[in-house]
Amino acid sequence: MYTVSMGIIGMLLPLIIIAIAGIGIYLLIKAHKKRSSKNTAKKNEPISQTPPTHQPTQTTEANKPKVCTGCGGKLDEGAIFCNNCGTKPS
């Protein structure tokens, strides 16, 4: 009868494969628990019973957003130049 000597690598290879599979399963379970804990936190948030009311605001010169005449981008309060295109506001 012909027998093959497996050697140390032949004996350890199945153990290495099982260890790698076990680590992979552990990481999958850990990621699933982390994902499901985020979902349950969102489910447990209290739901507002009254919808938010939107009241129209009066637009005045003081609270009117400033817009760049060059590109139409929003200008910061007290801006000397536009952050987008560099145009000096008028």
Secondary structure, 3 states (H helix, E strand, C coil): CCCCCCHHHHHHHHHHHHHHHHHHHHHHHHHHHHHHHHHHHHHCCCCCCCCCCCCCCCCCCCCCCCECCCCCCECCCCCCCCCCCCCCCC
